[in-house]
């Protein structure tokens, strides 16, 4: 895997932290905006990529709190 980087994000809802290990060279490519998080970290799951996005953007809701905080994305929104 080469040199490994540990990236951690703290959930704003429950205060739990999640950590993902990534290849440092891949992380630097992503940090330099040489590709999307989905393309560069295709082997990682959605929840792991959310940790990476939080590292860049500073806002994170963990997978355990996602539905509670943001609702089920499959729910249809009714007309107002």
N, C-alpha and C positions, 0 to 999 in steps of 0.2 A: 504494500500500500504506500510505501514511501513515508516521509515525515507526516505525522498525524497531528491534527489540531483538535482540541476540545472546545466545543461551543456550547454555552449554557444560557438558557433563558428562564426567567422567573415569571410565573403566571400572575397576572394582575388580579385574578379573582381568588385563588386559593393559596397563593404564595409558595406553592411547590415549584421546584426547579426541575427542568429536563435538560439533559446533556446529550449531544450527538458528537461522535468522532468522525472526522472527515480527513481526507487527504489534503495536506496543506497546499500543494500546488493547485489542486482543484479550487480550494477556498480562495486563493489569490486570484485565479482566473475570474471567479464570480465577483470578488471584491472589486476587481478592475473592470467589471461590467462587460466581460468577454463572452457572455452567454447567460441564458436564464437559469434560475435555480433548478427548474425541472430538467433542463438539458444537462447541466454540469453534474448534478447530483441525482441522476436518473435511478441509480441503485438504491437510493434512500426512499423511505416512505413519506407520505404526505406530512405526518406529524413531525418527522425529523426535519423536513424542509421548512416547516413553520418555525422551528427553533432557529434555523439559519436566517430566515426573514426577520425574526425578532431581533437577532443580533445586529442586523443592519438598521432596522426601523425603530427598535426600542419598545415595541408593544407586543405583548404575547398573552394569549389565552391557551392553556394546555388542552390536550385532547379530552381530558377528564371533565373539564368545565365547558367545553365548546357548546354543546347543546343547551346547557343551562343558561349560559350568558347570551349566546347569539341565536338560539332557537334552531329548530330543525330546518335545514335549507330545502328539504323536500316538501315542506308545508306550502300550500298555495296561499298567497295573500289575497284576501277578498277585496272587492271594490269598496271604496270609502263613500 
